Each structure stands twice: as structure tokens, then as C-alpha cells.
Amino acid sequence: MTKKTVLIIVPNYFPGYLSGGVARTILNTTDWLGDEFDFLIVTRDRDLGDDRPYPGVPRGTWVQLGKSKVRYLAPDELGSQALAALINATPHDILQLNSFFDPVFTIRTLLLLRRGRIAPPRLLLSPRGEFGWGSLRLKYPKKKIYIELSKLAGFYGRVSWHASSRDEAADIGKALRLPASGVHCALDLPIRDAGSPAPAAPGGDRLRIVYLARLTREKNLDGALRILQGVTEPVSFDIVGPQEDPKYWAECQALLAALPPNVEARYRGPVSPEQVFDTLALYDLCLLPSHGENYGHVIAESLSVGTRVLISQATPWRNLADDGVGWDIDLADTARFVDVIETLARQTSAERAAVRPAVRRAATVRLFDPVALEDNRRLYSTL
């Protein structure tokens, strides 16, 4: 039986890592399903916010990366004519877009479709959490205008929709006034070898906390810092991730300066994907009070090395305390966040380290869900 070819268009991809979880989601999908489908990925030749191309990555050809092939495009290859020529010259069964609002890789592609300049057999649009209120609320008036105008222009008549959860399907349906039953649901897949790294026990008696994510308002670093302002026990707090908005980072720096002396905080900058597991293993707790996560790969990665998580309830990761792997708390309940941190801080390092093997075992059960794998398989096979 001939394998289906899925042509995936995504703004940023590996070897870059500053754009967040969408690239990781796609890489994980190709790792799990690359023997059953042919995945071709089209993306920029540079990382998010970088004006330099990846060193040593050739242009004008398909490059093997894991179980997919990637075509890296320079800025002069992102125009409508060049994009249409590439899509038309690449045989495929499904064209998958991975943003609703991206002006180049989604809006430009949909305009080409509307004008009849491309004709993909099937078109799959994965908004990747952009309709969750934590994301949608940022610049909402402009987004709302675009949603209505694009619907009036008939952009979505041939589009099949993909959500990573029932909640996201409901968000898509609400924003676009579509029945949620018409959205294909397939949970994001974890890193295939997520359970392999050996956990490291953090040293010292002081509770070690890490925030590992992009430094954006949606990820709510400012909220994490406000939580820590209420902590009275000695803790250390490391911020790991790329800066994107200088104005937002200035706000966070002011909050850092206002932390009490018992909270030792520092900014460590971003880490590469290869460093994520080893970095997370150095901490007792991963703090991510995000306004919304479509999946939350860092949550999965943290649990897989035995580091418990303290997160908001705006993610698919719920009822964590029942499994002993962490806490999911309403963002409005700041006191509860503080209470969890202070309870952990009063424990000895040996007590905190003792739970890590159990966290890893419970994480394995949560991460490797055969239903999620089958849903992703069905997503591509039935279109």
C-alpha cells in the first residue's frame, strides 16, 4: 500500500528551538508515525527572531531530519509566487498548516488557495492552541477582525480542522462558530524516548525551582514572580528560556527586583533541546502558571525526569496530585501556589529526591497513551 505524503508548512522548525512547542509537536509526530506516512516539512531557514540562517543547512533541496525531509526557505523564497511553485511541485496528499494567524505560512497559503493558484487534495489546519483564551486575548481586537474577514472571504470552505484536545475543539468551534464535532481531535505526542534520561537529585537543602519556557505574557512569567513574592521559605528560582518582548522582560525585571531576600532568582537564558532533560533534572519543581497550553511539552519533559510540576489549570494536564506528580491550580488561587512551594521548601532534599522515581513511573503511564497515537494515525489516514 502506498504511503500518504503529508506536506507540513510551519513557520519555524529544528534545528531552531526558540519558537516553542509547535516544532517539538511536529518532530514527535514524525518520530512516531514516520514509518507509516511520508512527512515533508517546509519552514524558514533560521530561528525565530534570528536574521542569520542556520549554518551548514543547504537551500534548494530536501534535507533528511529524523523520519522526515525538510525544505528550508530563505526570506526571498517566501513570496506568494515562490511558495505556490514549491507547493505545486511537491506531490502530496495532505497539506497541513500549523497556525491560524501566521501571515506568511498560513494566510498567504490560504490566499493562494482562494485564488486557485494551489490545489492541495486535502487541507488540514492545526491552530496549535491559538484559539485558547490565554493566547486569543493578546491583541484580541485585531484577531477578531481577521477571523470575521477571513470567514467572509471564504478561506475555510475546504479546510479540515485539527485540535489537540476536546477543549481546543470547543475553542475552535466557539471562535469560528463551527460545531466542535466537526474538528478532528488528536492529542500531541510525547518525545518517543521521553522516559530514558536518568534523574539527577538536586543538591543542597534549598528548594530549587525552574521556569523553563519562552518569556512571554502568555506563559506568565510575571505571574510566577508574583507567586514567589509571597513565599517566606528559602528557595532558589532559575528562569530558563528565550526573551521575545523587551517591554515584557522589563516588567519581569522589575518584579525580580521586588522579590524577598529569601528567594534567590537568576535568568539563565535559553537552552537547546538537547539540554532540556538534563536542565530539568537539576530542579525539585518546575513552575509554569501559564495562561494556556495546547499541550505543554515542558510539563511532559519535567515529569519524565522525575521533577514535579506546579502549573495552572489552563492546560490538558489535570488532576496531577492524584498521581503524585505535581499540582494544577486555578490561577486566581495564588495562596495555594505559595502553600505548595512552602510545603516543599520545608522538606529535606532527601525527602524531595525520594519521590522522583515514582514521578517517573507515573509519568510513563500518562505520556504513552496508545489512544493518542491511534488518534494521530487516524487524523492522517482518514482525510
QUIKAQUI-V906404 format. One record per residue. N is the residue number from 0. RES is the residue in three letters. OMEGA is omega in radians with two decimals (none if undefined). NEAR is the number of other ideal C-beta (glycine too) atoms within 8 Angstrom. Layout:
# QUIKAQUI-V906404
[[N,RES,OMEGA,NEAR] [N,RES,OMEGA,NEAR]]
This chain:
# QUIKAQUI-V906404
[[0,MET,-3.13,2] [1,THR,3.13,3] [2,LYS,3.03,7] [3,LYS,3.06,10] [4,THR,3.12,12] [5,VAL,3.09,13] [6,LEU,-3.04,13] [7,ILE,3.08,12] [8,ILE,-3.06,13] [9,VAL,-3.05,14] [10,PRO,-3.11,11] [11,ASN,-3.09,12] [12,TYR,3.11,11] [13,PHE,0.25,9] [14,PRO,3.05,5] [15,GLY,-3.11,13] [16,TYR,-3.06,10] [17,LEU,-3.05,12] [18,SER,3.07,10] [19,GLY,-2.86,8] [20,GLY,-3.07,13] [21,VAL,3.12,12] [22,ALA,3.12,14] [23,ARG,3.11,11] [24,THR,-3.11,14] [25,ILE,3.12,13] [26,LEU,3.12,12] [27,ASN,3.13,13] [28,THR,3.14,12] [29,THR,3.09,13] [30,ASP,-3.10,12] [31,TRP,-2.98,10] [32,LEU,-3.07,12] [33,GLY,3.07,11] [34,ASP,-3.09,4] [35,GLU,3.13,6] [36,PHE,3.02,10] [37,ASP,-3.13,7] [38,PHE,3.04,14] [39,LEU,-3.02,15] [40,ILE,3.10,15] [41,VAL,-3.05,12] [42,THR,3.07,13] [43,ARG,3.14,9] [44,ASP,-3.12,10] [45,ARG,-3.09,9] [46,ASP,3.14,10] [47,LEU,3.10,10] [48,GLY,-3.10,6] [49,ASP,3.10,8] [50,ASP,3.12,3] [51,ARG,3.10,4] [52,PRO,3.06,9] [53,TYR,3.13,10] [54,PRO,3.04,4] [55,GLY,3.13,4] [56,VAL,-3.07,10] [57,PRO,3.04,7] [58,ARG,3.02,10] [59,GLY,-3.13,3] [60,THR,3.07,6] [61,TRP,-3.08,7] [62,VAL,3.11,10] [63,GLN,3.06,7] [64,LEU,-3.06,8] [65,GLY,-3.12,8] [66,LYS,3.09,7] [67,SER,3.00,13] [68,LYS,-3.03,10] [69,VAL,3.04,14] [70,ARG,-3.09,12] [71,TYR,-3.04,13] [72,LEU,3.03,13] [73,ALA,-3.13,9] [74,PRO,-3.11,5] [75,ASP,3.09,6] [76,GLU,-3.05,10] [77,LEU,3.10,11] [78,GLY,-3.08,7] [79,SER,-3.09,9] [80,GLN,-3.12,6] [81,ALA,-3.13,11] [82,LEU,3.11,13] [83,ALA,-3.14,11] [84,ALA,-3.13,8] [85,LEU,3.14,12] [86,ILE,-3.11,13] [87,ASN,-3.11,7] [88,ALA,-3.08,5] [89,THR,3.12,8] [90,PRO,-3.13,3] [91,HIS,3.08,11] [92,ASP,-3.13,8] [93,ILE,2.99,15] [94,LEU,-3.09,13] [95,GLN,3.05,13] [96,LEU,-2.97,14] [97,ASN,3.02,14] [98,SER,3.02,13] [99,PHE,-2.97,8] [100,PHE,-3.08,9] [101,ASP,-3.03,11] [102,PRO,-3.08,6] [103,VAL,-2.95,8] [104,PHE,3.07,12] [105,THR,-3.05,15] [106,ILE,3.12,10] [107,ARG,3.13,12] [108,THR,3.13,14] [109,LEU,3.06,12] [110,LEU,3.08,9] [111,LEU,3.11,13] [112,LEU,-3.12,14] [113,ARG,-3.11,9] [114,ARG,3.10,6] [115,GLY,-3.10,6] [116,ARG,2.97,7] [117,ILE,-3.13,11] [118,ALA,3.13,5] [119,PRO,3.12,11] [120,PRO,3.10,6] [121,ARG,3.13,9] [122,LEU,-3.13,12] [123,LEU,3.13,15] [124,LEU,3.14,13] [125,SER,-3.09,10] [126,PRO,3.06,12] [127,ARG,3.03,11] [128,GLY,-3.06,12] [129,GLU,3.11,10] [130,PHE,2.98,13] [131,GLY,-3.00,13] [132,TRP,3.11,8] [133,GLY,3.09,10] [134,SER,-3.05,12] [135,LEU,-3.07,12] [136,ARG,3.11,7] [137,LEU,-3.08,7] [138,LYS,-3.04,5] [139,TYR,-3.11,8] [140,PRO,3.12,6] [141,LYS,-3.14,7] [142,LYS,-3.14,10] [143,LYS,3.11,8] [144,ILE,-3.14,8] [145,TYR,3.12,9] [146,ILE,-3.08,10] [147,GLU,-3.12,8] [148,LEU,-3.13,8] [149,SER,3.06,11] [150,LYS,3.11,10] [151,LEU,-3.14,6] [152,ALA,3.10,7] [153,GLY,-3.10,7] [154,PHE,-2.84,10] [155,TYR,-3.12,10] [156,GLY,-3.09,5] [157,ARG,-3.04,5] [158,VAL,2.89,9] [159,SER,-3.04,9] [160,TRP,3.13,13] [161,HIS,3.05,13] [162,ALA,3.14,15] [163,SER,3.11,15] [164,SER,3.06,10] [165,ARG,3.11,8] [166,ASP,3.12,8] [167,GLU,3.08,16] [168,ALA,3.10,13] [169,ALA,3.11,9] [170,ASP,3.12,13] [171,ILE,-3.14,15] [172,GLY,-3.14,13] [173,LYS,-3.08,8] [174,ALA,-3.06,9] [175,LEU,-3.10,10] [176,ARG,3.09,5] [177,LEU,3.03,9] [178,PRO,-3.14,5] [179,ALA,3.13,10] [180,SER,3.14,4] [181,GLY,-3.12,7] [182,VAL,3.09,13] [183,HIS,3.13,9] [184,CYS,3.06,12] [185,ALA,-3.11,12] [186,LEU,3.07,13] [187,ASP,-3.10,13] [188,LEU,-3.13,11] [189,PRO,2.98,11] [190,ILE,-2.99,11] [191,ARG,3.13,7] [192,ASP,-3.03,5] [193,ALA,-3.08,11] [194,GLY,-2.98,9] [195,SER,-3.06,4] [196,PRO,3.09,8] [197,ALA,-3.13,4] [198,PRO,3.05,11] [199,ALA,3.13,8] [200,ALA,3.11,7] [201,PRO,-3.12,11] [202,GLY,3.09,4] [203,GLY,-3.11,6] [204,ASP,-3.11,4] [205,ARG,3.10,9] [206,LEU,-3.11,14] [207,ARG,-3.09,13] [208,ILE,3.09,15] [209,VAL,2.89,16] [210,TYR,-3.12,14] [211,LEU,-3.10,13] [212,ALA,3.00,12] [213,ARG,-3.13,9] [214,LEU,-3.09,14] [215,THR,3.13,10] [216,ARG,3.14,9] [217,GLU,-3.14,10] [218,LYS,2.94,12] [219,ASN,2.99,13] [220,LEU,3.12,12] [221,ASP,3.08,11] [222,GLY,3.10,10] [223,ALA,-3.13,13] [224,LEU,3.09,13] [225,ARG,3.06,10] [226,ILE,-3.09,14] [227,LEU,3.08,14] [228,GLN,3.14,11] [229,GLY,-3.11,9] [230,VAL,-3.13,14] [231,THR,3.11,6] [232,GLU,3.11,10] [233,PRO,3.10,8] [234,VAL,2.97,15] [235,SER,-3.05,10] [236,PHE,3.10,15] [237,ASP,3.09,13] [238,ILE,-3.09,13] [239,VAL,3.12,11] [240,GLY,-3.11,12] [241,PRO,3.01,10] [242,GLN,3.11,7] [243,GLU,-3.04,9] [244,ASP,-3.11,9] [245,PRO,-3.14,6] [246,LYS,3.13,6] [247,TYR,3.13,12] [248,TRP,3.09,10] [249,ALA,3.07,8] [250,GLU,-3.12,9] [251,CYS,3.10,13] [252,GLN,3.09,8] [253,ALA,3.09,8] [254,LEU,3.07,12] [255,LEU,-3.11,10] [256,ALA,-3.10,6] [257,ALA,3.13,6] [258,LEU,3.11,12] [259,PRO,-3.06,7] [260,PRO,3.12,4] [261,ASN,3.11,8] [262,VAL,3.10,13] [263,GLU,-3.05,8] [264,ALA,3.08,12] [265,ARG,3.05,7] [266,TYR,-3.06,7] [267,ARG,-3.10,7] [268,GLY,-3.13,7] [269,PRO,3.01,8] [270,VAL,3.12,9] [271,SER,3.11,7] [272,PRO,-3.12,7] [273,GLU,-3.10,4] [274,GLN,-2.98,8] [275,VAL,-3.09,12] [276,PHE,-3.12,10] [277,ASP,3.12,9] [278,THR,-3.12,12] [279,LEU,-3.11,15] [280,ALA,-3.13,13] [281,LEU,-2.99,9] [282,TYR,3.06,13] [283,ASP,-2.99,11] [284,LEU,3.01,14] [285,CYS,-3.10,17] [286,LEU,3.14,14] [287,LEU,3.13,18] [288,PRO,-3.00,13] [289,SER,3.03,15] [290,HIS,3.12,14] [291,GLY,3.07,12] [292,GLU,3.05,14] [293,ASN,3.04,13] [294,TYR,-3.12,13] [295,GLY,-3.07,14] [296,HIS,-3.12,12] [297,VAL,3.08,13] [298,ILE,3.11,14] [299,ALA,-3.10,15] [300,GLU,3.12,13] [301,SER,-3.13,13] [302,LEU,-3.08,18] [303,SER,3.07,16] [304,VAL,3.06,14] [305,GLY,3.12,13] [306,THR,-3.12,16] [307,ARG,-3.07,14] [308,VAL,3.04,16] [309,LEU,-2.94,14] [310,ILE,3.05,18] [311,SER,3.08,13] [312,GLN,3.14,9] [313,ALA,3.11,10] [314,THR,3.04,14] [315,PRO,-3.08,11] [316,TRP,-3.06,11] [317,ARG,3.11,7] [318,ASN,-3.09,6] [319,LEU,-3.11,12] [320,ALA,3.14,8] [321,ASP,3.13,5] [322,ASP,-3.13,9] [323,GLY,-3.08,8] [324,VAL,3.14,11] [325,GLY,-3.06,12] [326,TRP,2.98,11] [327,ASP,-2.92,12] [328,ILE,3.05,13] [329,ASP,-3.10,7] [330,LEU,-3.13,12] [331,ALA,-3.08,4] [332,ASP,-3.13,8] [333,THR,-3.12,10] [334,ALA,3.14,7] [335,ARG,3.06,10] [336,PHE,-3.13,12] [337,VAL,-3.11,11] [338,ASP,3.12,8] [339,VAL,-3.12,11] [340,ILE,-3.10,18] [341,GLU,3.08,11] [342,THR,3.11,8] [343,LEU,-3.10,11] [344,ALA,3.13,12] [345,ARG,3.07,6] [346,GLN,3.03,9] [347,THR,3.11,6] [348,SER,3.13,12] [349,ALA,3.10,6] [350,GLU,3.14,8] [351,ARG,-3.13,13] [352,ALA,-3.05,9] [353,ALA,-3.08,6] [354,VAL,-3.00,11] [355,ARG,3.11,13] [356,PRO,3.12,8] [357,ALA,3.09,8] [358,VAL,3.14,14] [359,ARG,-3.14,14] [360,ARG,3.13,8] [361,ALA,3.13,12] [362,ALA,3.14,15] [363,THR,3.12,10] [364,VAL,-3.13,8] [365,ARG,-3.00,10] [366,LEU,-2.99,12] [367,PHE,-3.10,7] [368,ASP,-3.12,8] [369,PRO,3.10,6] [370,VAL,3.12,7] [371,ALA,3.12,11] [372,LEU,3.14,10] [373,GLU,3.10,8] [374,ASP,3.11,11] [375,ASN,3.09,14] [376,ARG,-3.12,10] [377,ARG,-3.14,9] [378,LEU,-3.09,12] [379,TYR,-3.04,12] [380,SER,-3.06,7] [381,THR,3.11,5] [382,LEU,none,9]]
